[in-house]
């Protein structure tokens, strides 16, 4: 879900970045520069909300002892989205530096956060569950293996 929201925010940021390159119109005589800070503020608020939600959800999960998660194809998706997040973060960061755009810099941070969320999912799959599926079985005491 975070990747979906992040993608929507990227489309919004790119649309505003395109508007910034256009000439002023009759309605916007001074250009579209004010939209950049408005969209950057909205994106930042959404990112902060997502981070707060993630921390609260993680704390609730830790306090309740966790829960079983079936990753399956989700691991492949997390790997693809993690790589995409890091590549897009680097690309958007270069664009932001080149265009001196706060909006694109915020979007680059959002992609970086998305990459780290996906990386956390991949790392979480390696942590053994309470059911002991990944634990090494020891022979019973008093009996030697043959």
C-alpha positions as a Markdown table, in Angstrom:
| # | Residue | x | y | z |
|---|---|---|---|---|
| 1 | Unk | 0.0 | 0.0 | 0.0 |
| 2 | Unk | 2.9 | 2.3 | 0.8 |
| 3 | Unk | 4.3 | 1.8 | -2.7 |
| 4 | Unk | 1.0 | 2.6 | -4.3 |
| 5 | Unk | 0.6 | 5.9 | -2.3 |
| 6 | Unk | 4.3 | 6.7 | -3.1 |
| 7 | Unk | 3.7 | 6.2 | -6.8 |
| 8 | Unk | 0.6 | 8.5 | -6.7 |
| 9 | Unk | 2.7 | 11.2 | -4.9 |
| 10 | Unk | 5.4 | 10.9 | -7.6 |
| 11 | Unk | 2.9 | 11.5 | -10.4 |
| 12 | Unk | 1.7 | 14.6 | -8.5 |
| 13 | Unk | 5.2 | 15.8 | -8.1 |
| 14 | Unk | 6.1 | 15.3 | -11.7 |
| 15 | Unk | 2.9 | 17.1 | -12.8 |
| 16 | Unk | 3.8 | 20.1 | -10.7 |
| 17 | Unk | 7.4 | 20.0 | -11.9 |
| 18 | Unk | 6.1 | 20.1 | -15.5 |
| 19 | Unk | 3.9 | 23.1 | -14.6 |
| 20 | Unk | 6.9 | 24.9 | -13.2 |
| 21 | Unk | 8.6 | 24.9 | -16.6 |
| 22 | Unk | 5.6 | 26.5 | -18.3 |
| 23 | Unk | 5.2 | 30.2 | -18.9 |
| 24 | Unk | 2.8 | 32.1 | -16.6 |
| 25 | Unk | -0.8 | 32.0 | -17.7 |
| 26 | Unk | -3.6 | 34.6 | -17.5 |
| 27 | Unk | -4.8 | 33.0 | -14.3 |
| 28 | Unk | -1.3 | 32.5 | -12.8 |
| 29 | Unk | 0.5 | 35.7 | -13.8 |
| 30 | Unk | 3.4 | 35.0 | -11.5 |
| 31 | Unk | 3.9 | 31.4 | -12.5 |
| 32 | Unk | 3.3 | 28.1 | -10.7 |
| 33 | Unk | 6.1 | 28.4 | -8.1 |
| 34 | Unk | 3.7 | 28.4 | -5.2 |
| 35 | Unk | 2.4 | 24.9 | -6.1 |
| 36 | Unk | 5.8 | 23.4 | -5.4 |
| 37 | Unk | 5.9 | 24.3 | -1.7 |
| 38 | Unk | 2.2 | 23.3 | -1.3 |
| 39 | Unk | 2.7 | 19.8 | -2.9 |
| 40 | Unk | 6.0 | 19.4 | -0.9 |
| 41 | Unk | 4.1 | 20.1 | 2.3 |
| 42 | Unk | 1.3 | 17.7 | 1.5 |
| 43 | Unk | 3.8 | 14.9 | 0.6 |
| 44 | Unk | 5.8 | 15.5 | 3.7 |
| 45 | Unk | 2.7 | 15.3 | 5.9 |
| 46 | Unk | 1.7 | 12.0 | 4.2 |
| 47 | Unk | 5.2 | 10.6 | 4.8 |
| 48 | Unk | 5.2 | 11.6 | 8.4 |
| 49 | Unk | 1.8 | 10.1 | 8.9 |
| 50 | Unk | 3.0 | 6.8 | 7.2 |
| 51 | Unk | 6.1 | 6.7 | 9.5 |
| 52 | Unk | 4.0 | 7.3 | 12.7 |
| 53 | Unk | 1.6 | 4.6 | 11.6 |
| 54 | Unk | 4.4 | 2.2 | 10.9 |
| 55 | Unk | 6.0 | 2.8 | 14.4 |
| 56 | Unk | 2.6 | 2.4 | 16.2 |
| 57 | Unk | 1.8 | -0.8 | 14.2 |
| 58 | Unk | 5.3 | -2.2 | 14.9 |
| 59 | Unk | 5.0 | -1.5 | 18.6 |
| 60 | Unk | 1.5 | -3.1 | 18.8 |
| 61 | Unk | 2.9 | -6.2 | 17.0 |
| 62 | Unk | 5.8 | -6.5 | 19.3 |
| 63 | Unk | 3.7 | -6.1 | 22.4 |
| 64 | Unk | 1.2 | -8.8 | 21.2 |
| 65 | Unk | 3.9 | -11.3 | 20.4 |
| 66 | Unk | 3.7 | -10.8 | 16.7 |
| 67 | Unk | 1.7 | -12.8 | 14.1 |
| 68 | Unk | 2.3 | -15.3 | 11.4 |
| 69 | Unk | 2.9 | -13.8 | 7.9 |
| 70 | Unk | 2.8 | -15.8 | 4.7 |
| 71 | Unk | 5.2 | -14.0 | 2.4 |
| 72 | Unk | 5.1 | -16.1 | -0.8 |
| 73 | Unk | 5.2 | -13.8 | -3.8 |
| 74 | Unk | 5.4 | -10.8 | -1.5 |
| 75 | Unk | 9.1 | -11.4 | -1.1 |
| 76 | Unk | 9.6 | -11.0 | -4.9 |
| 77 | Unk | 7.4 | -7.9 | -4.9 |
| 78 | Unk | 9.4 | -6.5 | -1.9 |
| 79 | Unk | 12.7 | -7.1 | -3.7 |
| 80 | Unk | 11.5 | -5.5 | -6.9 |
| 81 | Unk | 10.0 | -2.5 | -5.0 |
| 82 | Unk | 13.1 | -2.2 | -2.9 |
| 83 | Unk | 15.4 | -2.0 | -5.9 |
| 84 | Unk | 13.0 | 0.4 | -7.7 |
| 85 | Unk | 12.8 | 2.6 | -4.6 |
| 86 | Unk | 16.6 | 3.0 | -4.3 |
| 87 | Unk | 17.0 | 3.6 | -8.1 |
| 88 | Unk | 14.2 | 6.2 | -8.1 |
| 89 | Unk | 15.6 | 7.9 | -5.0 |
| 90 | Unk | 18.9 | 8.3 | -6.7 |
| 91 | Unk | 17.3 | 9.5 | -10.0 |
| 92 | Unk | 14.9 | 12.0 | -8.3 |
| 93 | Unk | 17.7 | 13.3 | -6.1 |
| 94 | Unk | 19.8 | 14.1 | -9.2 |
| 95 | Unk | 16.9 | 15.8 | -10.8 |
| 96 | Unk | 16.2 | 17.8 | -7.6 |
| 97 | Unk | 19.8 | 19.0 | -7.4 |
| 98 | Unk | 19.9 | 19.9 | -11.1 |
| 99 | Unk | 16.6 | 21.8 | -11.0 |
| 100 | Unk | 17.0 | 23.1 | -7.4 |
| 101 | Unk | 13.6 | 21.7 | -6.6 |
| 102 | Unk | 12.4 | 21.1 | -3.1 |
| 103 | Unk | 9.5 | 19.1 | -4.4 |
| 104 | Unk | 11.7 | 16.6 | -6.2 |
| 105 | Unk | 14.0 | 16.4 | -3.1 |
| 106 | Unk | 11.0 | 15.5 | -0.9 |
| 107 | Unk | 9.9 | 12.9 | -3.5 |
| 108 | Unk | 13.4 | 11.5 | -3.6 |
| 109 | Unk | 13.2 | 11.0 | 0.2 |
| 110 | Unk | 9.8 | 9.3 | -0.2 |
| 111 | Unk | 11.4 | 6.8 | -2.7 |
| 112 | Unk | 14.3 | 6.2 | -0.3 |
| 113 | Unk | 11.8 | 5.5 | 2.5 |
| 114 | Unk | 9.9 | 3.1 | 0.2 |
| 115 | Unk | 13.1 | 1.3 | -0.6 |
| 116 | Unk | 13.9 | 0.9 | 3.1 |
| 117 | Unk | 10.3 | -0.3 | 3.9 |
| 118 | Unk | 10.7 | -3.0 | 1.2 |
| 119 | Unk | 14.2 | -3.9 | 2.5 |
| 120 | Unk | 12.7 | -4.3 | 6.0 |
| 121 | Unk | 10.1 | -6.7 | 4.6 |
| 122 | Unk | 12.9 | -8.8 | 3.1 |
| 123 | Unk | 14.8 | -8.8 | 6.3 |
| 124 | Unk | 11.7 | -9.7 | 8.3 |
| 125 | Unk | 11.3 | -12.8 | 6.2 |
| 126 | Unk | 14.6 | -14.1 | 7.6 |
| 127 | Unk | 13.6 | -13.9 | 11.2 |
| 128 | Unk | 12.4 | -17.2 | 12.5 |
| 129 | Unk | 8.8 | -17.5 | 13.7 |
| 130 | Unk | 7.5 | -18.8 | 17.0 |
| 131 | Unk | 6.5 | -22.0 | 15.4 |
| 132 | Unk | 10.2 | -23.0 | 15.1 |
| 133 | Unk | 10.1 | -23.8 | 11.4 |
| 134 | Unk | 13.7 | -22.5 | 10.9 |
| 135 | Unk | 15.1 | -23.9 | 14.1 |
| 136 | Unk | 17.6 | -26.7 | 14.0 |
| 137 | Unk | 16.3 | -29.9 | 15.5 |
| 138 | Unk | 18.4 | -31.5 | 18.2 |
| 139 | Unk | 18.3 | -35.3 | 19.0 |
| 140 | Unk | 16.5 | -36.2 | 22.2 |
| 141 | Unk | 18.6 | -36.2 | 25.3 |
| 142 | Unk | 20.2 | -39.5 | 26.2 |
| 143 | Unk | 20.1 | -40.8 | 22.6 |
| 144 | Unk | 22.9 | -40.5 | 20.2 |
| 145 | Unk | 22.4 | -40.1 | 16.5 |
| 146 | Unk | 23.2 | -43.2 | 14.5 |
